[in-house]
Amino acid sequence: MRHRERPQRGCATGLRSSPGGRRYRLSPGDASKRRHRKGEPTLGVGTAGARRPYRVRRRPPPQQRPVHSHRVRKTDIVETLITHGANLGSGENQAYRKNAVDIALEQGRREILELLLAHGAEVEFDQTEALSRYCSALRRDRVGAWRLLQDLVDSTPTCNHLDPLSYAITQYSPNSVRALLNDGADTEQRANDWNGFQSGWTPLMHAVANIQPYFVELLIEHGADPNGPSLEQPQMGRYDQGDTPLHVAIQENWLEVVDYLLEAGAYPDRTDRSGTTPLMLAARVGNEDAIVQLLLGGASICSRDNQGQAALDIARNTSVKALLIAGGAERCE
C-alpha cells in the first residue's frame, strides 16, 4: 500500500504546507455543517484523537487594492481611501481588469462615480465601448448602470438596431422597461434601421411578437397607440407591410391579446400597405378563432384589399370559408 506523505506543519507561521509547497490558511470547521469536496484537505486533530475537518481559505489576491473591492459602496469609505492615497488606476492583477470607475458604473453608483472623477479618475473607454456597456446593462436589467452609461454616449443609443425601449422588451428586462417609460421614453419610436422582418416596428409590436402580456398592458397604460403601424419604408430599401399590433397578434396566434387590443381601441379594419385587414390575414392563415373574435369586435367582412379581394376570396380552406359565409360574406357586393 502506498503511504500518502503527511503535510508538514510550518514552524513559525501556524500554516500547514502541502507536499507541493502550496500554503493555506486554515480555520476550524464544524463537521456537522460543512461538507468537503473530494480531494480537499481536512487537516487537524481534535480532542480524544478525533480528526476535525478544516475549511481551506485561500488568501485574497494581494494585487487587488481596497478601492477596487465590490464591497466598497459608501461614499465616505471611498473618500477616506482616496485621501490616504488609494490608487484609482487599474489593478496590477491582469486577471482583474476593472478599475474603480468601471465598478462604480457597473453598480450604478452615481455619487461614487462623481467622487472618483472629481479626484482625477478617468473613463478609460471610447464611445463604442460605452454603447456596448449600455446595451449590456439594458440586457442584464441594471437600471442604475445604464442610466449612468447613457450620459457617456454622445448620440441616441441603439442596441441591435433597436431603440432602448424596444431592446429592453425583446430582452425581457422589466425593471428597465418600467424605468424607461417613467423617464418618458417614446412609445411610438420605430427602428428606422435594418432589422430583418421587424424593421420599423413599435415597442408595442415587439411586446406582442414576444408574447409579453405585462409589457403590452404597461405600454398601453403609458399611452402606446394600439393602432400604431410599423414603418412602410425603412432604410436600405426594405419595404415593410405597415402592420399594426393587431396584425402581429394574428400572426402569432395570440388570441388573448387580440381581445385586449380590441378593448383598448384597436381598429379591426385597419389595413396594412397592401390593403390587408386583420380579418383577411386571419382568413389567409386559417385562424378560425381569431375570425370569430374580430367579427365580434366589429370587423367588416366585406372589406377588400388593393387587389379587390375580400376575406372570403383569400380564405385558406373550406372550414374558414364556411365560417365567413355564416357571417354573411356572400352578401357582400
N, C-alpha and C positions, 0 to 999 in steps of 0.2 A: 504494500500500500504506500502510495506517495504521501509524504508528510508536507503539509502546507506550511510555508515559512510564516512564523508568527510575527506580526508587526511589532516594531520596537518603539518603546516609549522615549520621547525626547527628554533629554536630561534636564534642561532648564526652562523649556518653553511651555511645558504642560500639554504639548501636542503629540499626537501619535503620527508616525510616518509609515506609509505603506511600503511594501517591498520595492516599488518603483521609485521611491523617494518623494512621492507627492504628499503634501502636508494638508491636514484637515483640521478644522476647528470642531471640537466635539462638545455636545451638550447632552445631559441626561434626558432620556425619554421615558414615556410610560408605555410599557409593552401592551397594556390593555387597550390603548387608544391609537397607537401608531403601528402601522404595518410597513414593513420594509420591503423594498423591491429586491428581486433576486440579484444577488451579487453585491448588494450594498453592505458596507462594513457595519457590524454591530459589536463594537469593541467595548470592553469594560467589564468588571466583575463586581457584582453586588454583594449583599450580605449573605452569609451562610453558603458562600461559594456559588450562588446562583448567578447566571450571566444576565446582565441588564443591557437592554438594547440602547444604543445611542443614535441620535439623528446626526447625520453628517451635514454640516453647513459650510458651503464654500464662502470664502471671503469675497466681498464685493470688489469689482474691478477698481484698482487704485487710480486708474486714469479718469474715472468719472467724477467730475467736480460737483460739489454740492449744488451749485446754481443750476445744473442740468437735471436734477432729480425731478421725476414726475410728481413727487410728493410735495415739492415746494410750490405752494399755491398762494400764500398770503403775501400781500404787497410788502408788509413791514419786514417779513423774513428775507425776502429778496433784496430789499433796500439795505438791510443790515449786511448781507453777504457782499453786495456791491461796495458798500462803504469800507469793508475790510479787505477789499482788493480782489474779489472774485473775478475770474477771467470770463468775459462774456463771449469769447470765441468758441469755436468748435472743440469738442473733447479730443484728447490725444489718442484715445482708443479708436482705431479706424473702424471697428465694428459698430461704434456708436456715433453716427454721423450727424445727429441733430444737435443744434445749439439752443441756447436759451430762447431766442426769438422763435425758432421752429416750434418748440414745445408750447410757448405761450399762444401761438397761432392755432396749434392743433387742439388745445384745450379751450380756446375761445376766451382767454383771459385778457380782456382789453386793458384793464388797469395795469397789469404786469407788463404787457407789451409796451404801453406808453412809457412806463418807468424805464424799461430797458433801452428804448430808443432815446429817451432823454439823457441817458448816461453814455451815449455813444455807440450802442449796439446798432447793427445794420441788418437790413433784409438782404440776404445773400442769394437771391434768385431772381430770374428775369420774368417778363410778362407771360411767357409760355408756361413756365413752372407755376406761376401764380394762378393761371387759369386751370391748370391741371389739378392743383391742390384744391381750388374752389369746387371743381366738379366732384372731386373725391369726397370732400366734406358733405356735399349735397347727397351723394350716393350713400354715404355712411350715416346720414341723418344727423349730422353735428351742426346744429343751428349756430351756436356761438362761433364756431370755427369759420363757416362760410360767410358770416356777417363781417368778420374781420378781413377775410381774404378778398371780399368783393370790393373793399376800399383800395386794394392794391392792384386791381385790374382796371386798366385805363378805359377800355371800350366796354360796350354792353356784353356781358358774358353769354356764351352759348356752349352747351355741353352736348356733344354728339349731334350737332346741328339742331338742337332744340333750345328753346328759351328755358330759363331756370325752373319755372313752374311746371312746364310740361315734362322736363327731365326728372324732376323730383317725383312726379306722378308715375312715370314709367319705371322708376327705381323703387317705388313704394316706400317713400320717406315721409310718413305722416306728420312728424314734427316740423319738417322743413316746408311741407305744403301749407300747413296752418300758418307758420311764420311768414312765408312769402305773401299769402293772402292778407294777413294782418298788416304787413308792410305796404300793402297797396299794389300788389302785382296785377298786371293787366290780364284779366280772364279771357280776353279776346285776342291775345297775342298769337300770331301764327308764324310758324317757322318758314321763312321765305328762302330757305336754303335746301339743297338736295338732301333728301332723307327717305329715299325709296318711295313706297306707296303711301307713306304718311306725310308727304310734302304738303305744307300749308294747313295742317290740322290745328284745331284749337285745343287748349288744355282739356276741355270737356270731352272732346272726341278721343283724346288719349285715355282719359279715365274710363270711358265706355269701352274702348277697344281692349283695355287691360282688365276689364271686369272688376272694377273697384267701386262698389256702391257707396262707400263712405266718401270717396273723393267726388263722386257725382253729386251727392247731396251737398257737400261742402261748397263746391263750385257754384251750384245753383243758389245757395244761400248767400254767396258773395257776389251775386249779380251776373253770373255767366248766362249767355243767351242760348236757350235750348234750340234756337233756330239758326245759330251762327254757322255759316257754311265754311268749308275749307277754301283756300285759295285755288283759283282755277288755272293760274299760270305762274307757278313758282319759277325760280331761276333755273338755268341750264336747259330751258326749253321744254321742261316736263309739264304736261297739261294734266291737272288733277280734275276730278269729276265735279268738284264743288259740292261734295257730300255734306249732309247735316249730321248731327249726333244721332238722329233717328235712323238715317240710312246705315250708320255704323252699327247701331244696336240690332238692326235686322240682319246685317251680315254676320254678326257674332251670335245670332240666335239667343239674345239675352232678353227674354220676354218681360221679366220684371222691370227692367229699365225702360222698355217701350211704354209700359203703363205710366211709369214715373215721369218720363219726359212729356207724355201727352198731358198729364195732370199739371205739369209745370209750365205748360203753354206751348209746347212744340206743335207747329202747324203740320197736320198729317199729309197735306198735299204739296208741301214744299219740294220743288224739283231740283235735280242736280243739273249739270251742264248739258246733259243730253235730253233733259226733259223728263227723266225718270222719277216718279214719286216713290215714297217708301212702300206703298201698296204694290206697285209694279215690281219693285225689287223683291218683295215677299212672294209674289206670284212666280217670278222667274226662278227663285231658288227653291220653291215648293214648300214654303213655311206656312202651313195652314193656320196654326195658332196665331201667328203674327197677323195674318189676313183678318181673322176674326177680331183681334184687338184693334186693328186700325179701322175696320168698318164701324165697330162700336165707338171708336174715338172720333168719328165724323169724316173719315177719308172718303173721297169721291171715287166711286167705282168706274166712272166714265171718263176720267182724265186720260189724255193722250200725250205721248212723248213727241219728240221732234220728228219722228218718222211716221207719226199719225197712228201709232199702235196704242191700244188700251191694255189694261191688265189681263183681260180675257185672251187677247191676241198673243201674249207672250207667256201665258201660263205654262208651267213645266210639264204637268201631267193631267190626266183626266179627272183625278180627285180634286185637284185645285180648280179646274175649270167648272166642275160640278158645284163647288163651293161658291165660286163667283157668280155662276148662273143663279144659284139660290139667293144670292144677294142682290140680284136684279141686273146683272151685267148685260143680258140680252136685250134689255130695254133701252140701252144707250144708242143714240143716233150716230 
